[in-house]
Amino acid sequence: MVNKKIDVLIQNKQLTELEGRAIDWILAVGFWHGEIGFSDITFEDLANGIEVSINTAKGIIGSLSKKGYIWTDNSAGIHVIYATRKTYELDDNYETKWKEQLDMNPFI
């Protein structure tokens, strides 16, 4: 893992290895544009990004959603993955990369 906070959650059995890989990928690659509240990450993007089948990605997404790390939207006819504040706070660069934007947007 790139993010130490994610490693700790995996070691403490609060996240599985696959969940950790998914969050790590979402933070490092998926949100390359760095704008809070925007996402164009699909289930397929995540599956390709962490090199798992689409069914495995769907399972990871369902689990992370239940744990409050992500939510999904299908209003445009395609499932898009969004991060919650809980996910952004796992980024080791949270203070410099996300905190100011999250403080200005209490709905995330």
C-alpha positions as protocol buffer text, in pm:
chain_id: "A"
residue {
  index: 1
  type: MET
  ca { x: 0 y: 0 z: 0 }
}
residue {
  index: 2
  type: VAL
  ca { x: 103 y: 355 z: -59 }
}
residue {
  index: 3
  type: ASN
  ca { x: -91 y: 500 z: 234 }
}
residue {
  index: 4
  type: LYS
  ca { x: 28 y: 402 z: 581 }
}
residue {
  index: 5
  type: LYS
  ca { x: -315 y: 467 z: 734 }
}
residue {
  index: 6
  type: ILE
  ca { x: -465 y: 204 z: 504 }
}
residue {
  index: 7
  type: ASP
  ca { x: -192 y: -44 z: 600 }
}
residue {
  index: 8
  type: VAL
  ca { x: -279 y: 3 z: 967 }
}
residue {
  index: 9
  type: LEU
  ca { x: -649 y: -68 z: 900 }
}
residue {
  index: 10
  type: ILE
  ca { x: -556 y: -384 z: 710 }
}
residue {
  index: 11
  type: GLN
  ca { x: -326 y: -499 z: 990 }
}
residue {
  index: 12
  type: ASN
  ca { x: -604 y: -432 z: 1243 }
}
residue {
  index: 13
  type: LYS
  ca { x: -850 y: -632 z: 1027 }
}
residue {
  index: 14
  type: GLN
  ca { x: -1072 y: -328 z: 971 }
}
residue {
  index: 15
  type: LEU
  ca { x: -1017 y: -353 z: 595 }
}
residue {
  index: 16
  type: THR
  ca { x: -936 y: -650 z: 377 }
}
residue {
  index: 17
  type: GLU
  ca { x: -632 y: -642 z: 150 }
}
residue {
  index: 18
  type: LEU
  ca { x: -857 y: -593 z: -154 }
}
residue {
  index: 19
  type: GLU
  ca { x: -1052 y: -313 z: 14 }
}
residue {
  index: 20
  type: GLY
  ca { x: -725 y: -144 z: 101 }
}
residue {
  index: 21
  type: ARG
  ca { x: -600 y: -178 z: -256 }
}
residue {
  index: 22
  type: ALA
  ca { x: -924 y: -28 z: -383 }
}
residue {
  index: 23
  type: ILE
  ca { x: -911 y: 274 z: -152 }
}
residue {
  index: 24
  type: ASP
  ca { x: -543 y: 323 z: -222 }
}
residue {
  index: 25
  type: TRP
  ca { x: -607 y: 317 z: -599 }
}
residue {
  index: 26
  type: ILE
  ca { x: -906 y: 552 z: -571 }
}
residue {
  index: 27
  type: LEU
  ca { x: -698 y: 807 z: -380 }
}
residue {
  index: 28
  type: ALA
  ca { x: -379 y: 773 z: -583 }
}
residue {
  index: 29
  type: VAL
  ca { x: -508 y: 724 z: -936 }
}
residue {
  index: 30
  type: GLY
  ca { x: -886 y: 740 z: -948 }
}
residue {
  index: 31
  type: PHE
  ca { x: -913 y: 1097 z: -828 }
}
residue {
  index: 32
  type: TRP
  ca { x: -626 y: 1226 z: -1037 }
}
residue {
  index: 33
  type: HIS
  ca { x: -806 y: 1558 z: -1087 }
}
residue {
  index: 34
  type: GLY
  ca { x: -804 y: 1623 z: -711 }
}
residue {
  index: 35
  type: GLU
  ca { x: -1148 y: 1780 z: -690 }
}
residue {
  index: 36
  type: ILE
  ca { x: -1366 y: 1686 z: -393 }
}
residue {
  index: 37
  type: GLY
  ca { x: -1717 y: 1574 z: -482 }
}
residue {
  index: 38
  type: PHE
  ca { x: -1637 y: 1495 z: -846 }
}
residue {
  index: 39
  type: SER
  ca { x: -1590 y: 1143 z: -974 }
}
residue {
  index: 40
  type: ASP
  ca { x: -1588 y: 963 z: -1303 }
}
residue {
  index: 41
  type: ILE
  ca { x: -1466 y: 632 z: -1159 }
}
residue {
  index: 42
  type: THR
  ca { x: -1680 y: 340 z: -1272 }
}
residue {
  index: 43
  type: PHE
  ca { x: -1690 y: -15 z: -1141 }
}
residue {
  index: 44
  type: GLU
  ca { x: -1495 y: -117 z: -1451 }
}
residue {
  index: 45
  type: ASP
  ca { x: -1229 y: 147 z: -1386 }
}
residue {
  index: 46
  type: LEU
  ca { x: -1174 y: 11 z: -1036 }
}
residue {
  index: 47
  type: ALA
  ca { x: -1165 y: -349 z: -1158 }
}
residue {
  index: 48
  type: ASN
  ca { x: -903 y: -261 z: -1419 }
}
residue {
  index: 49
  type: GLY
  ca { x: -710 y: -38 z: -1180 }
}
residue {
  index: 50
  type: ILE
  ca { x: -661 y: -302 z: -913 }
}
residue {
  index: 51
  type: GLU
  ca { x: -658 y: -592 z: -1159 }
}
residue {
  index: 52
  type: VAL
  ca { x: -959 y: -789 z: -1037 }
}
residue {
  index: 53
  type: SER
  ca { x: -1270 y: -919 z: -1212 }
}
residue {
  index: 54
  type: ILE
  ca { x: -1575 y: -694 z: -1236 }
}
residue {
  index: 55
  type: ASN
  ca { x: -1762 y: -924 z: -996 }
}
residue {
  index: 56
  type: THR
  ca { x: -1482 y: -897 z: -741 }
}
residue {
  index: 57
  type: ALA
  ca { x: -1483 y: -518 z: -782 }
}
residue {
  index: 58
  type: LYS
  ca { x: -1860 y: -512 z: -723 }
}
residue {
  index: 59
  type: GLY
  ca { x: -1810 y: -710 z: -401 }
}
residue {
  index: 60
  type: ILE
  ca { x: -1537 y: -471 z: -284 }
}
residue {
  index: 61
  type: ILE
  ca { x: -1757 y: -172 z: -365 }
}
residue {
  index: 62
  type: GLY
  ca { x: -2051 y: -322 z: -175 }
}
residue {
  index: 63
  type: SER
  ca { x: -1834 y: -391 z: 128 }
}
residue {
  index: 64
  type: LEU
  ca { x: -1671 y: -45 z: 128 }
}
residue {
  index: 65
  type: SER
  ca { x: -2013 y: 113 z: 90 }
}
residue {
  index: 66
  type: LYS
  ca { x: -2145 y: -75 z: 395 }
}
residue {
  index: 67
  type: LYS
  ca { x: -1838 y: 39 z: 591 }
}
residue {
  index: 68
  type: GLY
  ca { x: -1904 y: 403 z: 493 }
}
residue {
  index: 69
  type: TYR
  ca { x: -1597 y: 459 z: 274 }
}
residue {
  index: 70
  type: ILE
  ca { x: -1772 y: 510 z: -58 }
}
residue {
  index: 71
  type: TRP
  ca { x: -2111 y: 558 z: -214 }
}
residue {
  index: 72
  type: THR
  ca { x: -2229 y: 501 z: -568 }
}
residue {
  index: 73
  type: ASP
  ca { x: -2466 y: 677 z: -804 }
}
residue {
  index: 74
  type: ASN
  ca { x: -2641 y: 532 z: -1106 }
}
residue {
  index: 75
  type: SER
  ca { x: -2858 y: 830 z: -1202 }
}
residue {
  index: 76
  type: ALA
  ca { x: -2683 y: 871 z: -1540 }
}
residue {
  index: 77
  type: GLY
  ca { x: -2724 y: 502 z: -1623 }
}
residue {
  index: 78
  type: ILE
  ca { x: -2369 y: 414 z: -1522 }
}
residue {
  index: 79
  type: HIS
  ca { x: -2244 y: 329 z: -1174 }
}
residue {
  index: 80
  type: VAL
  ca { x: -2002 y: 596 z: -1053 }
}
residue {
  index: 81
  type: ILE
  ca { x: -1800 y: 558 z: -732 }
}
residue {
  index: 82
  type: TYR
  ca { x: -1765 y: 852 z: -491 }
}
residue {
  index: 83
  type: ALA
  ca { x: -1549 y: 874 z: -179 }
}
residue {
  index: 84
  type: THR
  ca { x: -1676 y: 983 z: 159 }
}
residue {
  index: 85
  type: ARG
  ca { x: -1486 y: 1201 z: 403 }
}
residue {
  index: 86
  type: LYS
  ca { x: -1380 y: 879 z: 575 }
}
residue {
  index: 87
  type: THR
  ca { x: -1190 y: 774 z: 261 }
}
residue {
  index: 88
  type: TYR
  ca { x: -1024 y: 1110 z: 200 }
}
residue {
  index: 89
  type: GLU
  ca { x: -901 y: 1110 z: 562 }
}
residue {
  index: 90
  type: LEU
  ca { x: -708 y: 787 z: 489 }
}
residue {
  index: 91
  type: ASP
  ca { x: -479 y: 968 z: 246 }
}
residue {
  index: 92
  type: ASP
  ca { x: -141 y: 1025 z: 412 }
}
residue {
  index: 93
  type: ASN
  ca { x: -142 y: 1363 z: 235 }
}
residue {
  index: 94
  type: TYR
  ca { x: -488 y: 1452 z: 367 }
}
residue {
  index: 95
  type: GLU
  ca { x: -382 y: 1776 z: 537 }
}
residue {
  index: 96
  type: THR
  ca { x: -228 y: 1925 z: 224 }
}
residue {
  index: 97
  type: LYS
  ca { x: -433 y: 1757 z: -47 }
}
residue {
  index: 98
  type: TRP
  ca { x: -795 y: 1732 z: 75 }
}
residue {
  index: 99
  type: LYS
  ca { x: -857 y: 1898 z: 413 }
}
residue {
  index: 100
  type: GLU
  ca { x: -920 y: 2253 z: 291 }
}
residue {
  index: 101
  type: GLN
  ca { x: -1166 y: 2139 z: 26 }
}
residue {
  index: 102
  type: LEU
  ca { x: -1348 y: 1912 z: 270 }
}
residue {
  index: 103
  type: ASP
  ca { x: -1370 y: 2188 z: 529 }
}
residue {
  index: 104
  type: MET
  ca { x: -1542 y: 2406 z: 269 }
}
residue {
  index: 105
  type: ASN
  ca { x: -1783 y: 2127 z: 172 }
}
residue {
  index: 106
  type: PRO
  ca { x: -1953 y: 1981 z: 479 }
}
residue {
  index: 107
  type: PHE
  ca { x: -2177 y: 1756 z: 268 }
}
residue {
  index: 108
  type: ILE
  ca { x: -1897 y: 1515 z: 172 }
}
